[in-house]
Amino acid sequence: MRRKLVVGNWKMHGNLARNKALLGAVLAGVKELRAADYGVCVPYPYLAQAQSMLQGSNIAWGAQNLSQHEQGAFTGAVAPGMLADFGCRYVIIGHSERRALFHESNDIAAAKFDAAIKFGMTPIFCVGETLQEREDGVTEQVVARQLEVVLNHAGAQSVAKTVIAYEPVWAIGTGKTATPEQAQAVHAFIRSRVAQLDGKVAGGLRILYGGSMKPGNAAELMAMPDIDGGLIGGASLVAEEFVAICRAAQQ
Ligand code: PEP
């Protein structure tokens, strides 16, 4: 039985005062919830704040990106060891905003995946198709290609330590959610691809859905057999909404 996992992706939002209030309310709202796992991925400058507020709680923290390099002349980049220094458990890799706005290729995402694993963090590896790709009927090919780069070279043991997030690009931040059946179909496809590598790893792999998950649709999405939780953007910035989704993961 896979435990559900709900992770907030704050993107480039927040400030010290707002984060304090948000984390305080989320901590209070989820402290009794023991049947699922929770996390928040915050902007780099707030990792220390997240660490000091969340340490010892049932909410883990992490980052939204990392460099594939361990150190060196990479102005503006943040090394995996630096994230590990701040106790990050999770790091989001290959988010569609990184792919589209920062031109991150499948190969770069795969190198970042390796770096996260090497430094003991759990990559939340994002895959998903654009609206055009869905309309063209190539969703599975696109997702397979994004996955393959990691699966082919990382090997089963690395995949066992990861979380996959299926995030249809057309559903991110748009208020349009994949139906539970649409999402389930892609999640089952992802699990079947991993099963070709290792059936046991596939059975234990947590596959999150991301794309306008809200309190009103979280329970029905997470009731699907291959949906093991959510990666939450907008709703993770509103304490009551994030807590409601965390509660839905308990059922
Ligand atoms: C995301 O950015 O990972 C995401 C799922 O965003 P939203 O929930 O706002 O669609």
Boltz pocket constraint, residues with backbone or C-beta under 6 A from the ligand:
constraints:
  - pocket:
      binder: B
      contacts: [[A, 9], [A, 167], [A, 171], [A, 172], [A, 173], [A, 174], [A, 175], [A, 210], [A, 211], [A, 212], [A, 213], [A, 231], [A, 232], [A, 233], [A, 234], [A, 235]]
      max_distance: 6.0
